[in-house]
Amino acid sequence: MTRATLSEVLRPALRNGCAVPGFVCLGWEDARAFAMAAEAEGLPVILQAGPACRAHTPLPVIGAMFRHLADSVSVPVVLHLDHGRSAEEARAAIGEGFTSVMFDGSHLPLDENIRLTADVARLAHDEGVSCEGEIGFVGYAGGAASAGTDPGQAARFARETGIDAMAVAVGNIHLQQSAEGSIDEAAVHAIAAETGGTVPLVIHGGTGVPPALRRRLSRTTPICKFNIGTELRQTFGMALRKALQDEPDQFDRLKLVGATEAPMKAHAARILRDLAK
């Protein structure tokens, strides 16, 4: 059994000046590739089920898949609900074996975000599960604009919710398709100063952050989790297109989709190594 809570992998990362990737999973092939990459590298990993995954696949199926993968490897694996919107959703995920839940109240007024996030954190902690919250709002490429995290509000949020990890908006954007984004490092340091540097910080939209900057942030700030999805979906898409081009007469979906696993595993392994250095 190698199921781990978010705190169990982020606290050591925070102490050691490194980070753990939260890989966004959409199905069996990518989730298995990520677990196998972590096993090959001997490093912990966070498997994340976001809203798109949950809309496509029922939560009990995702939970069973994540549990099986965690139990099949020897490294710590966090089973994480990403961007949950209610206590009911968190409770359902915990019932399916998830070891970490995120409540995303970033679209709510501050007081309501604090109140509801605190409710989910208490629910999670009562079950031995970790909780991530978000303060500020991380926007979307081509969509809703970001609202930067206020350092003073971040300190209040962390103190009053009791969360185990805090997602912040410091220039990062969801769904960026290239690593050409930037992070407001002064804002990160200000948040760290207000929170005493003891709260693990999370960057959503990690694809938009250049790998060298990810490494530097993990070594010099409390950022110790990067959510990464888009660049891995790009790897999946390129591998699938290559399989279709190389074998135009192939119709077996298992062979076609199976061709994506080795490239996905290799890409995930590079990210794991980079963040662990």
Salt bridges, closest charged atoms under 4 A:
GLU41 OE2 - ARG273 NH1 2.77
ASP71 OD2 - ARG3 NH2 2.71
ASP82 OD1 - HIS80 NE2 4.00
ASP82 OD2 - HIS83 NE2 3.96
GLU89 OE2 - ARG54 NH2 2.91
GLU96 OE1 - ARG67 NH1 3.92
ASP104 OD2 - HIS83 ND1 2.77
ASP104 OD2 - ARG85 NH1 3.65
ASP111 OD1 - ARG156 NH2 2.84
ASP119 OD1 - ARG122 NH2 2.40
GLU132 OE1 - HIS80 NE2 3.47
GLU132 OE2 - HIS204 NE2 2.84
GLU132 OE1 - LYS225 NZ 2.85
GLU160 OE2 - ARG156 NE 3.06
ASP164 OD2 - HIS125 NE2 2.73
GLU185 OE2 - ARG216 NH2 2.42
GLU231 OE1 - ARG214 NH2 2.41
GLU231 OE2 - HIS267 NE2 2.77
ASP246 OD2 - LYS242 NZ 2.56
GLU261 OE2 - ARG32 NH2 2.37
ASP274 OD2 - ARG215 NH1 3.49
ASP274 OD1 - LYS277 NZ 3.81
